[in-house]
Amino acid sequence: MTKKTIATYTLILLFILASICSKVSSGAPLQLSSAQAIVKFEPQFSRVYPNQTFTVSVRIENVTSLYGLEIQITWDTTYLKYSGHTATIPVEAYAEGVLHEPLIWINDDVDENASMPGAEPETRYWVTVVSAYPAPSFNGNGNAFHMTFKALNNMGRTALNFTYIMLGNDKAKPIPFTSFNGRVTVTFPGDVNSDLKVDGKDIAFLAKAYNTRPGDSLWNPDADVNNDGKVDGKDVATAAKNYGKSV
C-alpha cells in the first residue's frame, strides 16, 4: 500500500472516528455540506522579476463543516525555487487560517524533486491534516497555507498547479469544490502589462499612472515597477533601461 493510499485511508478513518465521537457526545443529527467551496491560489496571477522573492497563498472559500483537508501542489523548478512555507492551521494560532484544534497532522512535506512516495506525480508540497474531537468544524473563508518562492533567471510564464485536493466534513463526507490554479509571469522590470517585453505600451501605462499612489483614481500597482508604493521617475528610468527587451 502506497503512502498516498495510507494517507487517504487514514484521513477517511479519522473523519469517521471524529464523526462517531461527535455524534455520541452531542447527539447532533447528520448534516451534509451543500456549499460549493472554492480552493484557489491567491493572487491567481503574479508578475515577478528574476531573483525576486514573492508569496502566494492557497485559500479555501465558502466552505461549510470543514474537518480535514489534503492538498498537493506543484511548480516548475525551471522558473521558481521554493523558499519557505507556513501552514496557517489552526485558526486558534492563525486567525486567517482554517480548521480548529486539536489536530492530527499526516503530511506537511516539501520535496522540490517531486519524489515523495505516494504523492501524485510532480507533487512538490503535500499537506494533510484533520481536526479531532472535540474540535468544531470550520465554516467560511481562510488560508490553508502561504508559500514563498524566489523567481529564477529564466523569463516566461509558468503555473502553480494543484495535483490533488480532498476536503472532508465532520460527517466523513467529501465536500464538493471548484479549484483555480495560479499563474506566474517572470519578466523584465518595466514590463507593466506582463507581455514579456518592454515597449511603448508599458511606457503608456507608466505615463497614465505617473505621480500616483495607492488610493488615487489612476493608481496602477503594476506600474509601480520597484514596488515602493508610488509611480515616479525611478519606475520610468527602470523601464527605459530595459526598453526593447523581450523574450
C-alpha positions in Angstrom: 0.0 0.0 0.0 1.5 3.4 -1.0 1.9 6.3 1.3 -0.7 8.2 -0.7 -3.2 5.4 -0.2 -2.4 5.1 3.5 -2.7 8.9 4.0 -6.1 8.9 2.2 -7.5 6.0 4.2 -6.1 7.4 7.4 -7.8 10.7 6.7 -11.1 9.0 5.9 -10.8 6.9 9.1 -10.1 10.0 11.2 -13.2 11.6 9.7 -15.3 8.6 10.6 -13.9 8.4 14.2 -14.4 12.2 14.7 -18.0 11.8 13.4 -18.7 8.9 15.7 -17.3 10.8 18.7 -19.2 13.9 17.9 -22.5 12.0 17.4 -22.2 10.1 20.6 -21.3 13.2 22.6 -23.8 15.7 21.2 -26.5 13.6 19.6 -26.5 16.1 16.7 -28.3 14.9 13.5 -26.3 14.1 10.4 -25.9 17.2 8.3 -24.1 17.2 5.0 -22.4 20.2 3.5 -24.2 21.6 0.5 -21.9 24.6 -0.1 -19.8 24.8 -3.2 -16.4 25.5 -1.8 -13.5 27.2 -3.7 -9.9 26.3 -3.5 -7.6 28.7 -5.2 -4.2 30.3 -5.4 -4.2 33.9 -4.3 -3.2 36.0 -6.1 -4.2 34.0 -9.1 -1.9 36.0 -11.4 1.6 37.2 -10.2 4.2 39.2 -12.1 7.7 39.0 -10.7 11.2 39.8 -11.7 14.3 37.5 -11.7 15.7 36.9 -8.2 12.6 38.5 -6.7 11.0 36.7 -3.7 7.2 36.6 -3.6 4.5 34.8 -1.7 1.2 33.2 -2.7 -1.5 31.6 -0.6 -3.8 28.7 -1.1 -7.2 29.9 0.0 -10.4 28.0 0.8 -13.6 29.9 0.5 -17.3 29.3 1.0 -16.7 26.1 2.9 -19.1 24.5 5.3 -18.3 21.9 8.0 -14.7 21.5 7.0 -13.0 19.0 9.3 -9.9 17.9 7.3 -8.0 18.6 4.1 -5.4 17.1 1.8 -3.8 19.4 -0.8 -0.9 18.7 -3.1 0.6 21.3 -5.4 3.5 21.6 -7.9 5.5 24.3 -9.6 8.1 24.4 -12.4 11.6 24.5 -10.9 12.9 26.0 -14.1 11.3 29.3 -13.1 10.7 29.1 -9.4 12.7 28.0 -6.3 11.0 27.1 -3.0 12.0 29.5 -0.2 9.6 28.5 2.6 6.0 28.0 3.7 3.6 28.3 6.6 0.6 26.1 7.0 -1.9 28.5 8.6 -3.6 25.9 10.6 -5.4 26.0 13.1 -7.4 29.3 13.4 -6.5 29.3 17.1 -2.9 30.0 16.0 -3.6 31.8 12.7 -6.7 34.0 12.6 -6.6 34.0 8.8 -6.3 30.2 8.6 -8.6 27.2 8.6 -9.6 24.2 10.8 -9.8 24.1 14.6 -7.7 22.3 17.1 -7.0 19.7 18.3 -5.4 18.5 15.1 -3.8 15.3 13.7 -1.1 16.1 11.1 -0.4 13.5 8.5 1.7 15.4 5.9 3.4 18.8 5.8 6.2 18.0 3.4 8.2 19.7 0.6 10.3 18.0 -2.0 11.4 20.0 -5.0 12.5 16.8 -6.7 8.9 15.7 -6.7 9.8 12.3 -5.3 7.6 11.9 -2.3 6.3 8.2 -2.2 2.6 8.1 -2.6 2.1 11.6 -3.8 0.6 12.4 -7.1 3.1 12.8 -10.0 5.0 16.1 -9.9 3.8 17.0 -6.3 6.3 19.2 -4.5 4.3 20.2 -1.5 1.8 17.9 0.4 -0.3 18.9 3.4 -2.8 16.6 5.1 -4.4 17.5 8.4 -7.6 16.7 10.2 -9.4 18.1 13.2 -10.0 15.7 16.1 -12.9 15.6 18.6 -13.9 17.8 20.3 -12.9 20.4 17.7 -15.7 22.2 16.0 -15.9 22.2 12.2 -14.7 25.2 10.2 -17.0 27.4 8.2 -16.3 30.3 5.9 -13.1 31.5 4.3 -9.4 31.1 5.2 -5.9 30.3 4.0 -4.6 26.8 4.1 -1.0 27.9 3.7 1.4 30.5 2.4 4.2 29.5 0.0 7.2 31.7 -0.7 9.3 31.4 -3.9 12.3 33.0 -5.5 12.0 33.7 -9.2 15.0 32.4 -11.2 16.6 34.0 -14.2 14.5 32.3 -16.8 11.9 34.5 -18.3 8.4 33.3 -19.2 5.0 32.2 -18.0 4.6 29.3 -15.6 1.9 27.7 -13.5 1.2 26.9 -9.9 -0.9 23.8 -10.1 -3.0 21.6 -7.8 -2.1 17.9 -8.3 -4.6 16.7 -5.7 -7.3 18.2 -3.4 -9.6 16.5 -0.9 -11.8 18.3 1.6 -13.9 16.4 4.1 -16.6 17.5 6.6 -17.3 16.4 10.1 -19.5 13.6 9.0 -16.8 11.8 7.0 -18.2 13.1 3.7 -16.3 14.8 0.8 -17.0 18.5 0.3 -17.6 19.5 -3.3 -15.3 22.3 -4.5 -14.1 24.2 -7.6 -10.4 24.8 -7.9 -8.3 27.5 -9.6 -4.6 27.1 -10.4 -2.2 30.0 -10.3 -0.1 31.7 -13.0 3.2 33.5 -12.6 5.0 35.6 -15.2 8.7 36.1 -14.7 9.7 39.1 -16.8 11.8 42.2 -17.1 11.4 45.1 -14.7 9.3 47.7 -16.6 7.0 45.1 -18.3 3.9 46.7 -16.9 1.4 44.6 -18.9 3.2 41.3 -18.4 3.6 40.5 -22.1 7.2 39.5 -21.7 8.6 42.7 -23.4 9.2 46.3 -22.5 7.8 48.6 -25.2 5.7 51.6 -25.8 2.6 50.1 -24.3 4.4 49.9 -20.9 5.6 53.5 -21.2 2.0 54.5 -21.9 0.8 52.6 -18.7 3.5 54.3 -16.7 2.6 57.7 -18.1 -1.0 57.2 -17.2 -0.2 56.2 -13.6 2.6 58.7 -13.2 2.7 60.5 -9.8 0.1 58.3 -8.2 0.0 56.3 -5.0 -2.4 53.6 -3.7 -5.9 55.1 -3.3 -5.5 57.5 -6.3 -8.0 57.1 -9.1 -5.4 56.3 -11.7 -3.2 54.1 -9.4 -1.9 51.0 -11.1 0.1 48.7 -8.9 1.7 47.0 -12.0 3.2 50.4 -12.9 5.0 50.6 -9.6 8.0 48.8 -11.0 10.2 49.0 -8.0 7.3 48.3 -5.5 7.9 51.4 -3.4 4.3 52.4 -3.2 4.4 55.2 -5.8 4.9 55.6 -9.6 7.6 58.1 -10.2 10.8 58.8 -12.2 12.5 55.7 -10.8 9.9 53.5 -12.3 10.2 55.2 -15.7 14.0 55.0 -15.5 13.9 51.3 -14.9 11.5 50.8 -17.8 13.7 52.9 -20.0 16.8 50.9 -19.1 15.0 47.7 -20.2 13.2 49.2 -23.2 13.3 46.9 -26.2 14.0 43.8 -24.2 11.7 40.8 -25.0 11.6 37.0 -24.6 
